Amino acid sequence: MAQAMGTAPAGASSSGTSVTLIADSQNGKLPSSSNTRITSLEQKAAPAQTPKALETPIALTSFKATLETAGSTETFSL
């Protein structure tokens, strides 16, 4: 099950907030049949030139994942 979760630690960005990304969750839990894998999860500080109207409480978060079937879609939750 852990292959469908990724965590970026607090301090990885200037926000000081850690995040956990879950793929293929149902009611916040991973199904045992999930073959989706989060291969990277990264938090970066928001650029200094960010517009004031844009709030970034978890900074900029990016991730990569592999899905069970190429071309399929998946649901991700922070």
Distance bins in CASP14 RR format, pairs under 12 A and 6 or more apart:
PFRMAT RR
TARGET T0000
AUTHOR 0000-0000-0000
RMODE 2
METHOD distances of the structure
MODEL  1
1 22 0 0 0 0 1 0 0 0 0 0 0
1 23 0 0 0 0 0 1 0 0 0 0 0
1 24 0 0 0 0 1 0 0 0 0 0 0
1 25 0 0 0 0 0 1 0 0 0 0 0
1 28 0 0 0 0 0 1 0 0 0 0 0
1 29 0 0 0 0 1 0 0 0 0 0 0
1 30 1 0 1 0 0 0 0 0 0 0 0
1 31 0 0 0 0 1 0 0 0 0 0 0
1 32 1 0 0 1 0 0 0 0 0 0 0
1 33 0 0 0 0 1 0 0 0 0 0 0
1 34 1 0 0 1 0 0 0 0 0 0 0
1 35 0 0 0 0 0 1 0 0 0 0 0
1 36 0 0 0 0 0 1 0 0 0 0 0
1 37 0 0 0 0 0 1 0 0 0 0 0
1 38 0 0 0 0 0 1 0 0 0 0 0
2 20 0 0 0 0 0 1 0 0 0 0 0
2 22 0 0 0 0 0 1 0 0 0 0 0
2 23 0 0 0 0 0 1 0 0 0 0 0
2 30 0 0 0 0 1 0 0 0 0 0 0
2 32 0 0 0 0 0 1 0 0 0 0 0
2 34 0 0 0 0 0 1 0 0 0 0 0
2 36 0 0 0 0 0 1 0 0 0 0 0
2 37 0 0 0 0 1 0 0 0 0 0 0
2 38 0 0 0 0 1 0 0 0 0 0 0
3 22 0 0 0 0 0 1 0 0 0 0 0
3 23 0 0 0 0 1 0 0 0 0 0 0
3 24 0 0 0 0 0 1 0 0 0 0 0
3 30 0 0 0 0 1 0 0 0 0 0 0
3 32 0 0 0 0 0 1 0 0 0 0 0
3 34 1 0 0 1 0 0 0 0 0 0 0
3 35 0 0 0 0 1 0 0 0 0 0 0
3 36 1 0 0 1 0 0 0 0 0 0 0
3 37 1 0 1 0 0 0 0 0 0 0 0
3 38 1 0 0 1 0 0 0 0 0 0 0
3 39 0 0 0 0 1 0 0 0 0 0 0
3 65 0 0 0 0 1 0 0 0 0 0 0
3 66 0 0 0 0 1 0 0 0 0 0 0
3 67 0 0 0 0 0 1 0 0 0 0 0
3 68 0 0 0 0 0 1 0 0 0 0 0
4 20 0 0 0 0 0 1 0 0 0 0 0
4 21 0 0 0 0 1 0 0 0 0 0 0
4 22 1 0 0 1 0 0 0 0 0 0 0
4 23 1 0 1 0 0 0 0 0 0 0 0
4 24 1 0 1 0 0 0 0 0 0 0 0
4 25 1 0 0 1 0 0 0 0 0 0 0
4 26 0 0 0 0 0 1 0 0 0 0 0
4 28 0 0 0 0 0 1 0 0 0 0 0
4 29 0 0 0 0 0 1 0 0 0 0 0
4 30 1 0 1 0 0 0 0 0 0 0 0
4 31 0 0 0 0 1 0 0 0 0 0 0
4 32 0 0 0 0 0 1 0 0 0 0 0
4 33 0 0 0 0 0 1 0 0 0 0 0
4 34 1 0 1 0 0 0 0 0 0 0 0
4 35 0 0 0 0 1 0 0 0 0 0 0
4 36 1 0 1 0 0 0 0 0 0 0 0
4 37 1 0 0 1 0 0 0 0 0 0 0
4 38 1 0 0 1 0 0 0 0 0 0 0
4 39 0 0 0 0 0 1 0 0 0 0 0
4 41 0 0 0 0 0 1 0 0 0 0 0
4 63 0 0 0 0 0 1 0 0 0 0 0
4 65 0 0 0 0 1 0 0 0 0 0 0
4 66 0 0 0 0 0 1 0 0 0 0 0
4 67 0 0 0 0 0 1 0 0 0 0 0
4 68 0 0 0 0 0 1 0 0 0 0 0
4 74 0 0 0 0 1 0 0 0 0 0 0
4 75 0 0 0 0 0 1 0 0 0 0 0
4 76 0 0 0 0 1 0 0 0 0 0 0
4 77 0 0 0 0 0 1 0 0 0 0 0
5 19 0 0 0 0 0 1 0 0 0 0 0
5 20 1 0 0 1 0 0 0 0 0 0 0
5 21 1 0 0 1 0 0 0 0 0 0 0
5 22 1 0 1 0 0 0 0 0 0 0 0
5 23 1 0 0 1 0 0 0 0 0 0 0
5 24 0 0 0 0 0 1 0 0 0 0 0
5 25 0 0 0 0 1 0 0 0 0 0 0
5 28 0 0 0 0 0 1 0 0 0 0 0
5 29 0 0 0 0 0 1 0 0 0 0 0
5 30 1 0 0 1 0 0 0 0 0 0 0
5 34 0 0 0 0 1 0 0 0 0 0 0
5 36 0 0 0 0 0 1 0 0 0 0 0
5 37 0 0 0 0 1 0 0 0 0 0 0
5 38 1 0 0 1 0 0 0 0 0 0 0
5 39 0 0 0 0 0 1 0 0 0 0 0
5 41 0 0 0 0 1 0 0 0 0 0 0
5 63 0 0 0 0 0 1 0 0 0 0 0
5 65 0 0 0 0 0 1 0 0 0 0 0
5 76 0 0 0 0 0 1 0 0 0 0 0
5 77 0 0 0 0 0 1 0 0 0 0 0
5 78 0 0 0 0 0 1 0 0 0 0 0
6 12 0 0 0 0 0 1 0 0 0 0 0
6 18 0 0 0 0 0 1 0 0 0 0 0
6 19 0 0 0 0 1 0 0 0 0 0 0
6 20 1 0 0 1 0 0 0 0 0 0 0
6 21 1 0 1 0 0 0 0 0 0 0 0
6 22 1 0 0 1 0 0 0 0 0 0 0
6 23 0 0 0 0 1 0 0 0 0 0 0
6 25 0 0 0 0 0 1 0 0 0 0 0
6 30 0 0 0 0 0 1 0 0 0 0 0
6 36 0 0 0 0 0 1 0 0 0 0 0
6 37 0 0 0 0 1 0 0 0 0 0 0
6 38 1 0 1 0 0 0 0 0 0 0 0
6 39 0 0 0 0 1 0 0 0 0 0 0
6 40 0 0 0 0 1 0 0 0 0 0 0
6 41 1 0 1 0 0 0 0 0 0 0 0
6 42 0 0 0 0 0 1 0 0 0 0 0
6 43 0 0 0 0 0 1 0 0 0 0 0
6 61 0 0 0 0 0 1 0 0 0 0 0
6 63 1 0 0 1 0 0 0 0 0 0 0
6 64 0 0 0 0 0 1 0 0 0 0 0
6 65 0 0 0 0 1 0 0 0 0 0 0
6 76 0 0 0 0 0 1 0 0 0 0 0
6 77 0 0 0 0 0 1 0 0 0 0 0
6 78 0 0 0 0 0 1 0 0 0 0 0
7 17 0 0 0 0 0 1 0 0 0 0 0
7 18 1 0 0 1 0 0 0 0 0 0 0
7 19 1 0 0 1 0 0 0 0 0 0 0
7 20 1 0 1 0 0 0 0 0 0 0 0
7 21 1 0 0 1 0 0 0 0 0 0 0
7 22 0 0 0 0 1 0 0 0 0 0 0
7 38 0 0 0 0 1 0 0 0 0 0 0
7 40 0 0 0 0 0 1 0 0 0 0 0
7 41 1 0 0 1 0 0 0 0 0 0 0
7 42 0 0 0 0 0 1 0 0 0 0 0
7 43 0 0 0 0 1 0 0 0 0 0 0
7 61 0 0 0 0 0 1 0 0 0 0 0
7 63 0 0 0 0 0 1 0 0 0 0 0
7 78 0 0 0 0 0 1 0 0 0 0 0
8 15 0 0 0 0 0 1 0 0 0 0 0
8 16 0 0 0 0 0 1 0 0 0 0 0
8 17 0 0 0 0 1 0 0 0 0 0 0
8 18 1 0 0 1 0 0 0 0 0 0 0
8 19 1 0 1 0 0 0 0 0 0 0 0
8 20 0 0 0 0 1 0 0 0 0 0 0
8 21 1 0 0 1 0 0 0 0 0 0 0
8 38 0 0 0 0 0 1 0 0 0 0 0
8 40 0 0 0 0 1 0 0 0 0 0 0
8 41 1 0 1 0 0 0 0 0 0 0 0
8 42 1 0 0 1 0 0 0 0 0 0 0
8 43 1 0 1 0 0 0 0 0 0 0 0
8 44 0 0 0 0 1 0 0 0 0 0 0
8 58 0 0 0 0 1 0 0 0 0 0 0
8 59 0 0 0 0 1 0 0 0 0 0 0
8 60 0 0 0 0 0 1 0 0 0 0 0
8 61 1 0 0 1 0 0 0 0 0 0 0
8 62 0 0 0 0 1 0 0 0 0 0 0
8 63 0 0 0 0 1 0 0 0 0 0 0
8 78 0 0 0 0 0 1 0 0 0 0 0
9 15 0 0 0 0 0 1 0 0 0 0 0
9 16 0 0 0 0 1 0 0 0 0 0 0
9 17 0 0 0 0 1 0 0 0 0 0 0
9 18 1 0 1 0 0 0 0 0 0 0 0
9 19 0 0 0 0 1 0 0 0 0 0 0
9 20 0 0 0 0 0 1 0 0 0 0 0
9 41 0 0 0 0 0 1 0 0 0 0 0
9 42 0 0 0 0 0 1 0 0 0 0 0
9 43 0 0 0 0 1 0 0 0 0 0 0
10 16 1 0 1 0 0 0 0 0 0 0 0
10 17 1 0 0 1 0 0 0 0 0 0 0
10 18 1 0 1 0 0 0 0 0 0 0 0
10 19 0 0 0 0 1 0 0 0 0 0 0
10 20 0 0 0 0 0 1 0 0 0 0 0
10 43 0 0 0 0 1 0 0 0 0 0 0
10 58 0 0 0 0 0 1 0 0 0 0 0
10 59 0 0 0 0 0 1 0 0 0 0 0
11 17 0 0 0 0 1 0 0 0 0 0 0
11 18 1 0 0 1 0 0 0 0 0 0 0
11 19 0 0 0 0 0 1 0 0 0 0 0
11 43 0 0 0 0 1 0 0 0 0 0 0
11 44 0 0 0 0 0 1 0 0 0 0 0
11 45 0 0 0 0 1 0 0 0 0 0 0
11 58 0 0 0 0 0 1 0 0 0 0 0
11 59 0 0 0 0 1 0 0 0 0 0 0
12 18 1 0 0 1 0 0 0 0 0 0 0
12 19 0 0 0 0 1 0 0 0 0 0 0
12 41 0 0 0 0 1 0 0 0 0 0 0
12 42 1 0 0 1 0 0 0 0 0 0 0
12 43 1 0 1 0 0 0 0 0 0 0 0
12 44 0 0 0 0 1 0 0 0 0 0 0
12 45 0 0 0 0 1 0 0 0 0 0 0
12 58 0 0 0 0 0 1 0 0 0 0 0
12 59 0 0 0 0 1 0 0 0 0 0 0
12 60 0 0 0 0 0 1 0 0 0 0 0
12 61 0 0 0 0 1 0 0 0 0 0 0
12 62 0 0 0 0 0 1 0 0 0 0 0
13 19 0 0 0 0 1 0 0 0 0 0 0
13 41 0 0 0 0 0 1 0 0 0 0 0
13 42 0 0 0 0 1 0 0 0 0 0 0
13 43 1 0 1 0 0 0 0 0 0 0 0
13 44 1 0 1 0 0 0 0 0 0 0 0
13 45 1 0 1 0 0 0 0 0 0 0 0
13 46 0 0 0 0 1 0 0 0 0 0 0
13 47 0 0 0 0 0 1 0 0 0 0 0
13 56 0 0 0 0 1 0 0 0 0 0 0
13 57 0 0 0 0 0 1 0 0 0 0 0
13 58 1 0 0 1 0 0 0 0 0 0 0
13 59 1 1 0 0 0 0 0 0 0 0 0
13 60 1 0 0 1 0 0 0 0 0 0 0
13 61 0 0 0 0 1 0 0 0 0 0 0
13 62 0 0 0 0 0 1 0 0 0 0 0
14 43 0 0 0 0 1 0 0 0 0 0 0
14 44 0 0 0 0 1 0 0 0 0 0 0
14 45 1 0 1 0 0 0 0 0 0 0 0
14 46 1 0 0 1 0 0 0 0 0 0 0
14 47 0 0 0 0 0 1 0 0 0 0 0
14 48 0 0 0 0 0 1 0 0 0 0 0
14 50 0 0 0 0 0 1 0 0 0 0 0
14 56 0 0 0 0 1 0 0 0 0 0 0
14 57 0 0 0 0 0 1 0 0 0 0 0
14 58 0 0 0 0 0 1 0 0 0 0 0
14 59 1 0 0 1 0 0 0 0 0 0 0
14 60 0 0 0 0 0 1 0 0 0 0 0
15 43 1 0 0 1 0 0 0 0 0 0 0
15 44 0 0 0 0 1 0 0 0 0 0 0
15 45 1 0 0 1 0 0 0 0 0 0 0
15 46 1 0 0 1 0 0 0 0 0 0 0
15 55 0 0 0 0 0 1 0 0 0 0 0
15 56 1 0 0 1 0 0 0 0 0 0 0
15 57 1 0 0 1 0 0 0 0 0 0 0
15 58 1 0 1 0 0 0 0 0 0 0 0
15 59 1 0 1 0 0 0 0 0 0 0 0
15 60 0 0 0 0 1 0 0 0 0 0 0
15 61 0 0 0 0 1 0 0 0 0 0 0
16 43 0 0 0 0 1 0 0 0 0 0 0
16 45 0 0 0 0 1 0 0 0 0 0 0
16 56 0 0 0 0 0 1 0 0 0 0 0
16 57 0 0 0 0 1 0 0 0 0 0 0
16 58 0 0 0 0 1 0 0 0 0 0 0
16 59 0 0 0 0 1 0 0 0 0 0 0
17 43 0 0 0 0 1 0 0 0 0 0 0
17 45 0 0 0 0 0 1 0 0 0 0 0
17 56 0 0 0 0 0 1 0 0 0 0 0
17 57 1 0 0 1 0 0 0 0 0 0 0
17 58 1 0 1 0 0 0 0 0 0 0 0
17 59 1 0 0 1 0 0 0 0 0 0 0
17 61 0 0 0 0 1 0 0 0 0 0 0
17 78 0 0 0 0 0 1 0 0 0 0 0
18 41 0 0 0 0 0 1 0 0 0 0 0
18 43 0 0 0 0 1 0 0 0 0 0 0
18 57 0 0 0 0 0 1 0 0 0 0 0
18 58 0 0 0 0 1 0 0 0 0 0 0
18 59 0 0 0 0 0 1 0 0 0 0 0
18 61 0 0 0 0 0 1 0 0 0 0 0
18 78 0 0 0 0 0 1 0 0 0 0 0
19 38 0 0 0 0 0 1 0 0 0 0 0
19 41 1 0 0 1 0 0 0 0 0 0 0
19 42 0 0 0 0 0 1 0 0 0 0 0
19 43 1 0 0 1 0 0 0 0 0 0 0
19 56 0 0 0 0 0 1 0 0 0 0 0
19 57 0 0 0 0 1 0 0 0 0 0 0
19 58 1 0 1 0 0 0 0 0 0 0 0
19 59 0 0 0 0 1 0 0 0 0 0 0
19 60 0 0 0 0 0 1 0 0 0 0 0
19 61 1 0 1 0 0 0 0 0 0 0 0
19 62 0 0 0 0 0 1 0 0 0 0 0
19 63 0 0 0 0 1 0 0 0 0 0 0
19 76 0 0 0 0 0 1 0 0 0 0 0
19 77 0 0 0 0 0 1 0 0 0 0 0
19 78 1 0 1 0 0 0 0 0 0 0 0
20 28 0 0 0 0 0 1 0 0 0 0 0
20 30 0 0 0 0 0 1 0 0 0 0 0
20 38 0 0 0 0 0 1 0 0 0 0 0
20 41 0 0 0 0 1 0 0 0 0 0 0
20 43 0 0 0 0 0 1 0 0 0 0 0
20 58 0 0 0 0 0 1 0 0 0 0 0
20 61 0 0 0 0 0 1 0 0 0 0 0
20 63 0 0 0 0 0 1 0 0 0 0 0
20 76 0 0 0 0 0 1 0 0 0 0 0
20 77 0 0 0 0 1 0 0 0 0 0 0
20 78 1 0 0 1 0 0 0 0 0 0 0
21 28 0 0 0 0 0 1 0 0 0 0 0
21 30 0 0 0 0 0 1 0 0 0 0 0
21 36 0 0 0 0 0 1 0 0 0 0 0
21 37 0 0 0 0 0 1 0 0 0 0 0
21 38 1 0 0 1 0 0 0 0 0 0 0
21 39 0 0 0 0 0 1 0 0 0 0 0
21 40 0 0 0 0 0 1 0 0 0 0 0
21 41 1 0 1 0 0 0 0 0 0 0 0
21 42 0 0 0 0 0 1 0 0 0 0 0
21 43 0 0 0 0 0 1 0 0 0 0 0
21 58 0 0 0 0 0 1 0 0 0 0 0
21 61 1 0 0 1 0 0 0 0 0 0 0
21 62 0 0 0 0 0 1 0 0 0 0 0
21 63 1 0 1 0 0 0 0 0 0 0 0
21 64 0 0 0 0 0 1 0 0 0 0 0
21 65 0 0 0 0 1 0 0 0 0 0 0
21 74 0 0 0 0 0 1 0 0 0 0 0
21 75 0 0 0 0 0 1 0 0 0 0 0
21 76 1 0 1 0 0 0 0 0 0 0 0
21 77 1 0 0 1 0 0 0 0 0 0 0
21 78 1 0 1 0 0 0 0 0 0 0 0
22 28 1 0 0 1 0 0 0 0 0 0 0
22 29 0 0 0 0 1 0 0 0 0 0 0
22 30 1 0 0 1 0 0 0 0 0 0 0
22 31 0 0 0 0 0 1 0 0 0 0 0
22 34 0 0 0 0 1 0 0 0 0 0 0
22 36 0 0 0 0 1 0 0 0 0 0 0
22 38 0 0 0 0 1 0 0 0 0 0 0
22 41 0 0 0 0 0 1 0 0 0 0 0
22 63 0 0 0 0 0 1 0 0 0 0 0
22 65 0 0 0 0 0 1 0 0 0 0 0
22 74 0 0 0 0 0 1 0 0 0 0 0
22 75 0 0 0 0 1 0 0 0 0 0 0
22 76 1 0 0 1 0 0 0 0 0 0 0
22 77 1 0 1 0 0 0 0 0 0 0 0
22 78 1 0 0 1 0 0 0 0 0 0 0
23 30 0 0 0 0 1 0 0 0 0 0 0
23 31 0 0 0 0 0 1 0 0 0 0 0
23 34 1 0 0 1 0 0 0 0 0 0 0
23 35 0 0 0 0 1 0 0 0 0 0 0
23 36 1 0 1 0 0 0 0 0 0 0 0
23 37 1 0 0 1 0 0 0 0 0 0 0
23 38 1 0 1 0 0 0 0 0 0 0 0
23 39 0 0 0 0 0 1 0 0 0 0 0
23 41 0 0 0 0 0 1 0 0 0 0 0
23 63 0 0 0 0 1 0 0 0 0 0 0
23 64 0 0 0 0 0 1 0 0 0 0 0
23 65 1 0 1 0 0 0 0 0 0 0 0
23 66 0 0 0 0 1 0 0 0 0 0 0
23 67 0 0 0 0 1 0 0 0 0 0 0
23 68 0 0 0 0 0 1 0 0 0 0 0
23 72 0 0 0 0 0 1 0 0 0 0 0
23 73 0 0 0 0 0 1 0 0 0 0 0
23 74 1 0 1 0 0 0 0 0 0 0 0
23 75 1 0 0 1 0 0 0 0 0 0 0
23 76 1 0 1 0 0 0 0 0 0 0 0
23 77 0 0 0 0 1 0 0 0 0 0 0
23 78 0 0 0 0 0 1 0 0 0 0 0
24 30 1 0 0 1 0 0 0 0 0 0 0
24 31 1 0 0 1 0 0 0 0 0 0 0
24 32 0 0 0 0 0 1 0 0 0 0 0
24 33 0 0 0 0 1 0 0 0 0 0 0
24 34 1 0 1 0 0 0 0 0 0 0 0
24 35 0 0 0 0 1 0 0 0 0 0 0
24 36 1 0 1 0 0 0 0 0 0 0 0
24 37 0 0 0 0 1 0 0 0 0 0 0
24 38 0 0 0 0 0 1 0 0 0 0 0
24 65 0 0 0 0 1 0 0 0 0 0 0
24 66 0 0 0 0 0 1 0 0 0 0 0
24 67 0 0 0 0 1 0 0 0 0 0 0
24 68 0 0 0 0 1 0 0 0 0 0 0
24 72 0 0 0 0 0 1 0 0 0 0 0
24 73 0 0 0 0 0 1 0 0 0 0 0
24 74 1 0 1 0 0 0 0 0 0 0 0
24 75 1 0 0 1 0 0 0 0 0 0 0
24 76 0 0 0 0 1 0 0 0 0 0 0
24 77 0 0 0 0 1 0 0 0 0 0 0
25 31 0 0 0 0 1 0 0 0 0 0 0
25 34 0 0 0 0 1 0 0 0 0 0 0
25 36 0 0 0 0 1 0 0 0 0 0 0
25 38 0 0 0 0 0 1 0 0 0 0 0
25 74 0 0 0 0 0 1 0 0 0 0 0
25 75 1 0 0 1 0 0 0 0 0 0 0
25 76 0 0 0 0 1 0 0 0 0 0 0
25 77 1 0 1 0 0 0 0 0 0 0 0
25 78 0 0 0 0 0 1 0 0 0 0 0
26 32 0 0 0 0 0 1 0 0 0 0 0
26 33 0 0 0 0 0 1 0 0 0 0 0
26 34 0 0 0 0 1 0 0 0 0 0 0
26 75 0 0 0 0 1 0 0 0 0 0 0
26 77 0 0 0 0 0 1 0 0 0 0 0
27 75 0 0 0 0 0 1 0 0 0 0 0
27 77 0 0 0 0 0 1 0 0 0 0 0
28 34 0 0 0 0 0 1 0 0 0 0 0
28 75 0 0 0 0 0 1 0 0 0 0 0
28 76 0 0 0 0 0 1 0 0 0 0 0
28 77 1 0 0 1 0 0 0 0 0 0 0
28 78 0 0 0 0 0 1 0 0 0 0 0
29 77 0 0 0 0 0 1 0 0 0 0 0
30 36 0 0 0 0 1 0 0 0 0 0 0
30 37 0 0 0 0 0 1 0 0 0 0 0
30 38 0 0 0 0 0 1 0 0 0 0 0
30 75 0 0 0 0 0 1 0 0 0 0 0
30 76 0 0 0 0 0 1 0 0 0 0 0
30 77 0 0 0 0 0 1 0 0 0 0 0
31 68 0 0 0 0 0 1 0 0 0 0 0
31 75 0 0 0 0 0 1 0 0 0 0 0
33 68 0 0 0 0 1 0 0 0 0 0 0
34 65 0 0 0 0 0 1 0 0 0 0 0
34 66 0 0 0 0 0 1 0 0 0 0 0
34 67 0 0 0 0 0 1 0 0 0 0 0
34 68 0 0 0 0 1 0 0 0 0 0 0
34 74 0 0 0 0 1 0 0 0 0 0 0
34 75 0 0 0 0 0 1 0 0 0 0 0
34 76 0 0 0 0 0 1 0 0 0 0 0
35 65 0 0 0 0 0 1 0 0 0 0 0
35 66 0 0 0 0 1 0 0 0 0 0 0
35 67 1 0 0 1 0 0 0 0 0 0 0
35 68 1 0 1 0 0 0 0 0 0 0 0
35 69 0 0 0 0 1 0 0 0 0 0 0
35 72 0 0 0 0 0 1 0 0 0 0 0
35 74 0 0 0 0 0 1 0 0 0 0 0
36 63 0 0 0 0 0 1 0 0 0 0 0
36 64 0 0 0 0 0 1 0 0 0 0 0
36 65 1 0 0 1 0 0 0 0 0 0 0
36 66 1 0 0 1 0 0 0 0 0 0 0
36 67 1 0 1 0 0 0 0 0 0 0 0
36 68 1 0 0 1 0 0 0 0 0 0 0
36 69 0 0 0 0 0 1 0 0 0 0 0
36 72 0 0 0 0 1 0 0 0 0 0 0
36 73 0 0 0 0 0 1 0 0 0 0 0
36 74 1 0 1 0 0 0 0 0 0 0 0
36 75 0 0 0 0 1 0 0 0 0 0 0
36 76 0 0 0 0 1 0 0 0 0 0 0
36 77 0 0 0 0 0 1 0 0 0 0 0
37 63 0 0 0 0 0 1 0 0 0 0 0
37 64 0 0 0 0 1 0 0 0 0 0 0
37 65 1 0 0 1 0 0 0 0 0 0 0
37 66 1 0 1 0 0 0 0 0 0 0 0
37 67 0 0 0 0 1 0 0 0 0 0 0
37 68 0 0 0 0 1 0 0 0 0 0 0
37 74 0 0 0 0 0 1 0 0 0 0 0
38 61 0 0 0 0 0 1 0 0 0 0 0
38 62 0 0 0 0 0 1 0 0 0 0 0
38 63 1 0 1 0 0 0 0 0 0 0 0
38 64 1 0 0 1 0 0 0 0 0 0 0
38 65 1 0 1 0 0 0 0 0 0 0 0
38 66 0 0 0 0 1 0 0 0 0 0 0
38 67 0 0 0 0 0 1 0 0 0 0 0
38 74 0 0 0 0 0 1 0 0 0 0 0
38 76 0 0 0 0 1 0 0 0 0 0 0
38 77 0 0 0 0 0 1 0 0 0 0 0
38 78 0 0 0 0 0 1 0 0 0 0 0
39 62 0 0 0 0 0 1 0 0 0 0 0
39 63 0 0 0 0 1 0 0 0 0 0 0
39 64 1 0 1 0 0 0 0 0 0 0 0
39 65 1 0 0 1 0 0 0 0 0 0 0
39 66 1 0 0 1 0 0 0 0 0 0 0
39 67 0 0 0 0 0 1 0 0 0 0 0
40 61 0 0 0 0 0 1 0 0 0 0 0
40 62 1 0 0 1 0 0 0 0 0 0 0
40 63 1 0 0 1 0 0 0 0 0 0 0
40 64 1 0 1 0 0 0 0 0 0 0 0
40 65 0 0 0 0 1 0 0 0 0 0 0
40 66 0 0 0 0 0 1 0 0 0 0 0
41 58 0 0 0 0 0 1 0 0 0 0 0
41 60 0 0 0 0 0 1 0 0 0 0 0
41 61 1 0 0 1 0 0 0 0 0 0 0
41 62 1 0 0 1 0 0 0 0 0 0 0
41 63 1 0 1 0 0 0 0 0 0 0 0
41 64 0 0 0 0 1 0 0 0 0 0 0
41 65 0 0 0 0 1 0 0 0 0 0 0
41 76 0 0 0 0 0 1 0 0 0 0 0
41 78 0 0 0 0 0 1 0 0 0 0 0
42 58 0 0 0 0 0 1 0 0 0 0 0
42 59 0 0 0 0 1 0 0 0 0 0 0
42 60 0 0 0 0 1 0 0 0 0 0 0
42 61 1 0 0 1 0 0 0 0 0 0 0
42 62 1 0 1 0 0 0 0 0 0 0 0
42 63 1 0 0 1 0 0 0 0 0 0 0
42 64 0 0 0 0 1 0 0 0 0 0 0
43 56 0 0 0 0 0 1 0 0 0 0 0
43 57 0 0 0 0 0 1 0 0 0 0 0
43 58 1 0 0 1 0 0 0 0 0 0 0
43 59 1 0 1 0 0 0 0 0 0 0 0
43 60 1 0 0 1 0 0 0 0 0 0 0
43 61 1 0 1 0 0 0 0 0 0 0 0
43 62 0 0 0 0 1 0 0 0 0 0 0
43 63 0 0 0 0 1 0 0 0 0 0 0
43 78 0 0 0 0 0 1 0 0 0 0 0
44 50 0 0 0 0 0 1 0 0 0 0 0
44 56 0 0 0 0 0 1 0 0 0 0 0
44 58 0 0 0 0 0 1 0 0 0 0 0
44 59 1 0 0 1 0 0 0 0 0 0 0
44 60 1 0 1 0 0 0 0 0 0 0 0
44 61 0 0 0 0 1 0 0 0 0 0 0
44 62 1 0 0 1 0 0 0 0 0 0 0
44 63 0 0 0 0 0 1 0 0 0 0 0
45 56 0 0 0 0 1 0 0 0 0 0 0
45 58 0 0 0 0 0 1 0 0 0 0 0
45 59 1 0 1 0 0 0 0 0 0 0 0
45 60 1 0 0 1 0 0 0 0 0 0 0
45 61 0 0 0 0 0 1 0 0 0 0 0
46 52 0 0 0 0 0 1 0 0 0 0 0
46 54 1 0 0 1 0 0 0 0 0 0 0
46 55 0 0 0 0 1 0 0 0 0 0 0
46 56 1 0 1 0 0 0 0 0 0 0 0
46 57 0 0 0 0 1 0 0 0 0 0 0
46 58 0 0 0 0 1 0 0 0 0 0 0
46 59 1 0 1 0 0 0 0 0 0 0 0
46 60 1 0 1 0 0 0 0 0 0 0 0
46 61 0 0 0 0 0 1 0 0 0 0 0
47 54 0 0 0 0 1 0 0 0 0 0 0
47 56 0 0 0 0 1 0 0 0 0 0 0
47 59 0 0 0 0 0 1 0 0 0 0 0
47 60 0 0 0 0 1 0 0 0 0 0 0
48 56 0 0 0 0 0 1 0 0 0 0 0
50 56 1 0 0 1 0 0 0 0 0 0 0
50 59 0 0 0 0 0 1 0 0 0 0 0
50 60 0 0 0 0 1 0 0 0 0 0 0
54 60 0 0 0 0 0 1 0 0 0 0 0
57 78 0 0 0 0 0 1 0 0 0 0 0
58 78 1 0 0 1 0 0 0 0 0 0 0
61 76 0 0 0 0 0 1 0 0 0 0 0
61 78 1 0 0 1 0 0 0 0 0 0 0
62 76 0 0 0 0 0 1 0 0 0 0 0
63 74 0 0 0 0 0 1 0 0 0 0 0
63 76 1 0 0 1 0 0 0 0 0 0 0
63 77 0 0 0 0 0 1 0 0 0 0 0
63 78 0 0 0 0 1 0 0 0 0 0 0
64 76 0 0 0 0 0 1 0 0 0 0 0
65 72 0 0 0 0 0 1 0 0 0 0 0
65 73 0 0 0 0 0 1 0 0 0 0 0
65 74 1 0 0 1 0 0 0 0 0 0 0
65 75 0 0 0 0 0 1 0 0 0 0 0
65 76 1 0 0 1 0 0 0 0 0 0 0
66 72 0 0 0 0 0 1 0 0 0 0 0
66 74 0 0 0 0 1 0 0 0 0 0 0
67 73 1 0 0 1 0 0 0 0 0 0 0
67 74 1 0 1 0 0 0 0 0 0 0 0
67 75 0 0 0 0 0 1 0 0 0 0 0
67 76 0 0 0 0 0 1 0 0 0 0 0
68 74 0 0 0 0 1 0 0 0 0 0 0
END
